[in-house]
């Protein structure tokens, strides 16, 4: 009997539940509030990406802010935060599930369409 390749098995066991349950949790936890009167999720995504330059740095910085929301940890200008207030702190477990889905949802590379060269 041939050995089972471990990488695909690990991906199925660990990554798939995050994508499946993270997407549901992201839609339930984040979208309802951010679709009303506070900065929308797409605007925040682009703001973090512009400020921090990469998805990894943006995700790390956003995680820090959402764990410990302060004006210093925020990418938004203080006058915007004064109008909307600081985000309530979130639990690490929630961020582990929702941040990857958030960055996956608004990923720029999936939106770029290249013309085929003929």
C-alpha positions in Angstrom: 0.0 0.0 0.0 1.4 3.4 -1.0 1.9 6.0 1.8 -0.6 8.8 1.9 0.9 12.2 1.0 0.9 14.2 4.2 0.6 17.8 2.7 -2.8 17.4 1.1 -4.1 15.6 4.2 -2.8 18.4 6.4 -4.4 21.0 4.1 -7.8 19.2 4.2 -7.7 18.8 8.0 -6.5 22.3 9.0 -7.2 24.7 6.1 -10.6 23.5 4.9 -12.4 24.0 8.2 -11.0 27.6 8.5 -12.3 28.4 5.0 -15.7 26.8 5.5 -16.4 28.0 9.0 -14.4 31.2 8.8 -16.5 32.3 5.8 -19.7 31.8 7.8 -18.3 33.5 10.8 -16.9 36.3 8.8 -20.3 36.9 7.2 -22.1 36.8 10.6 -19.6 38.7 12.7 -18.1 41.4 10.5 -20.4 42.1 7.5 -23.5 43.2 9.4 -21.8 46.1 11.3 -19.5 47.2 8.5 -22.3 47.4 6.0 -24.1 50.1 8.0 -22.6 53.4 9.0 -19.0 52.6 9.8 -16.1 52.3 7.3 -16.9 49.5 4.9 -14.7 46.4 4.8 -13.4 47.1 1.3 -12.3 50.6 2.1 -10.5 49.3 5.2 -8.8 46.6 3.2 -7.4 49.1 0.7 -6.4 51.4 3.4 -4.4 48.7 5.2 -2.9 47.5 2.0 -1.9 51.1 0.9 -0.4 51.8 4.3 1.4 48.6 4.9 2.3 47.5 1.4 1.7 43.7 1.6 -1.1 41.4 2.6 1.0 39.8 5.3 1.9 43.1 7.0 -1.6 44.4 6.6 -3.1 41.2 8.2 -0.6 41.3 11.0 -1.3 45.0 11.7 -5.0 44.6 11.5 -4.8 41.7 13.9 -2.9 43.8 16.4 -5.4 46.6 16.2 -8.4 44.2 16.6 -6.8 42.5 19.6 -5.8 45.8 21.2 -7.8 48.7 19.6 -6.0 52.0 20.2 -5.7 55.2 18.1 -2.0 54.4 17.8 -2.7 50.8 16.4 -5.2 52.1 13.9 -4.6 52.9 10.2 -7.5 55.3 10.2 -7.0 59.0 11.0 -7.9 60.0 14.5 -10.7 62.3 13.3 -12.4 59.2 11.7 -12.0 57.2 14.9 -13.5 60.0 16.9 -16.6 59.9 14.7 -16.9 56.1 14.7 -15.1 55.1 17.9 -12.6 52.3 18.4 -13.4 48.8 17.3 -14.3 46.5 20.3 -11.5 44.1 21.1 -11.9 40.7 19.5 -10.7 37.3 20.6 -7.7 35.6 18.9 -9.8 32.6 18.0 -12.3 34.8 16.1 -9.5 36.5 14.3 -7.9 33.2 13.4 -11.1 32.3 11.5 -12.2 35.6 10.1 -9.1 37.5 9.0 -8.0 35.0 6.4 -11.5 35.0 5.0 -11.5 38.8 5.0 -8.3 39.1 3.1 -9.3 36.3 0.7 -12.6 38.1 0.0 -11.1 41.4 -1.0 -7.9 40.1 -2.6 -6.8 42.3 -5.4 -5.2 39.7 -7.5 -8.5 38.0 -8.0 -10.1 41.2 -9.3 -7.4 41.9 -11.9 -8.4 40.7 -15.4 -5.8 40.4 -18.0 -6.6 40.7 -21.7 -5.5 37.5 -23.5 -2.9 38.1 -26.1 -3.8 36.7 -29.4 
